[in-house]
Amino acid sequence: MNAPATGRVALVGAGPGDAGLLTLRGLRALEAADVIVADRLGARAVLDGLAADGVELRAEVIDVGKLPGHHAVPQDAINALLVQLARDGKTVVRLKGGDPYVFGRGGEELAFCRDAGVDVEVVPGITSAISVPAIAGIPLTHRGLATSFTVVTGHDQIEEIGGARDHTVVLLMGVGTLA
């Protein structure tokens, strides 16, 4: 049996990278954090946006951002870091771009922490799959045009995706495979 942790972890969705789209609950978690373990996409932009708006966070920030094809901090190491920080008595925010459960490995991080006896809270974020089209004025569903939508990664083969003429497909993380 693992020793119980004295700290805790919050998996916080940073949204699409605009500090104004961070949830109030997410902001409160950041304000209470001792340590923020931040992703590259969305998360860093939100931290920078909060600072530009005069929000001062007291937490240490640990950057674990991944680049396509290059994971400076592998997922296993991120999981272990979250548990170790919580066991050290820290209040930890794992700040993830978008929503932790939309292609964000939030489920893996939640399970790892819970298996280690770490208390975890999940704070949903606004996924770019919905927010970016909305900001651009593109409805994902529209009466008479689109009755459903699918969200896939750029790693998926788009020809294999189901749907019909009245179906919107949202492609995330597709810049590297755009060709």
C-alpha positions as CSV (number, residue, x, y, z in Angstrom):
1,M,0.0,0.0,0.0
2,N,1.3,3.4,-0.9
3,A,1.7,6.0,1.8
4,P,-1.2,8.5,1.8
5,A,-0.3,11.8,0.3
6,T,-0.7,15.0,2.3
7,G,-1.0,17.3,-0.7
8,R,-3.4,17.2,-3.6
9,V,-3.6,17.6,-7.4
10,A,-6.0,19.5,-9.5
11,L,-6.2,18.6,-13.2
12,V,-7.2,22.0,-14.6
13,G,-8.2,22.7,-18.2
14,A,-6.6,25.9,-19.4
15,G,-9.0,26.3,-22.4
16,P,-7.8,27.3,-25.8
17,G,-5.1,29.7,-24.6
18,D,-7.0,32.8,-23.8
19,A,-6.9,33.7,-20.1
20,G,-10.4,35.2,-20.4
21,L,-11.7,31.7,-21.2
22,L,-10.2,30.0,-18.2
23,T,-13.0,29.0,-15.8
24,L,-13.3,30.8,-12.4
25,R,-12.8,27.5,-10.7
26,G,-9.6,27.0,-12.7
27,L,-8.4,30.5,-11.7
28,R,-9.1,29.7,-8.0
29,A,-7.1,26.5,-8.3
30,L,-4.1,28.4,-9.8
31,E,-4.3,31.0,-7.1
32,A,-4.2,28.3,-4.4
33,A,-1.4,26.3,-6.0
34,D,2.1,25.8,-4.6
35,V,3.2,24.3,-7.9
36,I,1.9,24.5,-11.4
37,V,2.9,21.7,-13.8
38,A,2.2,23.3,-17.2
39,D,1.7,22.1,-20.7
40,R,3.0,24.0,-23.7
41,L,-0.3,24.4,-25.7
42,G,-2.8,26.7,-24.1
43,A,-1.5,26.5,-20.6
44,R,1.6,28.7,-21.1
45,A,-0.5,31.3,-23.0
46,V,-3.0,31.4,-20.1
47,L,-0.3,31.9,-17.5
48,D,1.2,34.7,-19.7
49,G,-2.2,36.2,-20.2
50,L,-3.0,36.2,-16.5
51,A,0.4,37.9,-15.7
52,A,-0.4,40.5,-18.4
53,D,-3.7,41.2,-16.7
54,G,-1.9,41.7,-13.4
55,V,-2.9,38.4,-11.8
56,E,0.1,37.4,-9.6
57,L,0.4,33.6,-8.9
58,R,2.7,32.6,-6.1
59,A,3.2,29.1,-7.4
60,E,6.4,27.6,-8.8
61,V,5.9,26.8,-12.5
62,I,7.3,23.6,-13.9
63,D,7.2,23.4,-17.7
64,V,6.5,19.9,-19.0
65,G,5.3,20.9,-22.5
66,K,5.6,18.5,-25.4
67,L,6.5,19.4,-29.0
68,P,5.4,17.2,-31.8
69,G,7.7,14.2,-31.9
70,H,9.7,15.5,-28.9
71,H,8.6,14.9,-25.3
72,A,11.2,16.5,-23.1
73,V,9.4,15.1,-20.1
74,P,7.8,11.7,-20.8
75,Q,4.2,11.1,-19.5
76,D,5.5,8.5,-17.0
77,A,7.8,11.2,-15.5
78,I,4.9,13.7,-15.4
79,N,2.7,11.2,-13.6
80,A,5.5,10.5,-11.1
81,L,6.2,14.2,-10.6
82,L,2.5,14.9,-9.7
83,V,2.5,12.1,-7.1
84,Q,5.9,13.2,-5.6
85,L,4.8,16.8,-5.3
86,A,1.6,15.8,-3.6
87,R,3.4,13.5,-1.2
88,D,5.7,16.4,-0.4
89,G,2.6,18.2,0.9
90,K,2.2,20.5,-2.1
91,T,-1.1,21.8,-3.7
92,V,-0.4,21.0,-7.3
93,V,-2.2,22.2,-10.4
94,R,-1.6,20.2,-13.5
95,L,-2.5,22.9,-16.1
96,K,-3.4,21.3,-19.4
97,G,-4.4,22.9,-22.6
98,G,-8.0,22.8,-23.5
99,D,-9.9,20.2,-21.4
100,P,-7.9,17.5,-19.5
101,Y,-10.1,14.8,-21.0
102,V,-10.0,15.8,-24.6
103,F,-6.8,14.3,-26.0
104,G,-5.0,15.5,-22.9
105,R,-4.2,12.3,-21.0
106,G,-6.2,13.6,-18.1
107,G,-7.7,10.1,-17.5
108,E,-4.2,8.6,-17.3
109,E,-3.0,11.2,-14.8
110,L,-6.1,10.9,-12.7
111,A,-5.8,7.1,-12.5
112,F,-2.1,7.2,-11.7
113,C,-2.6,9.8,-8.9
114,R,-5.6,7.9,-7.4
115,D,-3.7,4.6,-7.6
116,A,-0.9,6.3,-5.5
117,G,-3.4,7.5,-2.9
118,V,-3.3,11.1,-4.1
119,D,-6.5,13.2,-3.8
120,V,-7.4,14.6,-7.3
121,E,-9.9,17.2,-8.4
122,V,-10.7,17.7,-12.1
123,V,-11.6,21.2,-13.3
124,P,-12.9,21.0,-16.9
125,G,-11.6,23.4,-19.4
126,I,-13.1,24.8,-22.6
127,T,-11.8,22.6,-25.4
128,S,-10.6,24.3,-28.6
129,A,-12.7,21.8,-30.5
130,I,-15.7,23.8,-29.6
131,S,-14.4,27.2,-28.6
132,V,-12.2,28.0,-31.7
133,P,-15.0,27.4,-34.2
134,A,-17.4,29.4,-32.0
135,I,-15.0,32.3,-31.9
136,A,-14.6,32.1,-35.7
137,G,-18.3,32.2,-36.1
138,I,-18.6,28.5,-37.3
139,P,-21.4,26.6,-35.7
140,L,-20.6,22.9,-35.2
141,T,-24.3,22.1,-35.6
142,H,-26.8,24.1,-37.5
143,R,-30.3,23.3,-38.4
144,G,-30.5,22.0,-41.9
145,L,-26.7,21.8,-42.3
146,A,-25.0,19.7,-39.6
147,T,-26.8,17.6,-37.0
148,S,-23.7,16.1,-35.4
149,F,-19.9,16.5,-35.1
150,T,-16.9,14.4,-34.4
151,V,-13.6,15.5,-32.9
152,V,-10.4,13.6,-34.0
153,T,-6.7,14.1,-33.9
154,G,-4.5,14.9,-36.9
155,H,-3.0,11.5,-36.4
156,D,-6.2,9.8,-37.5
157,Q,-6.9,9.0,-41.1
158,I,-9.7,11.4,-42.0
159,E,-10.9,9.2,-44.8
160,E,-11.8,6.6,-42.2
161,I,-14.0,8.9,-40.1
162,G,-17.7,8.2,-40.3
163,G,-20.3,10.8,-40.9
164,A,-22.3,12.2,-43.7
165,R,-22.9,15.5,-45.5
166,D,-24.7,16.8,-42.4
167,H,-21.8,16.0,-40.1
168,T,-19.0,18.4,-39.0
169,V,-15.5,17.0,-38.4
170,V,-13.2,18.9,-36.1
171,L,-9.5,18.1,-36.5
172,L,-7.1,18.8,-33.6
173,M,-3.4,18.7,-33.6
174,G,-3.3,18.4,-37.3
175,V,-0.7,21.0,-38.3
176,G,2.1,18.4,-38.5
177,T,0.1,16.2,-40.7
178,L,-1.7,18.8,-42.8
179,A,-0.1,17.7,-46.0
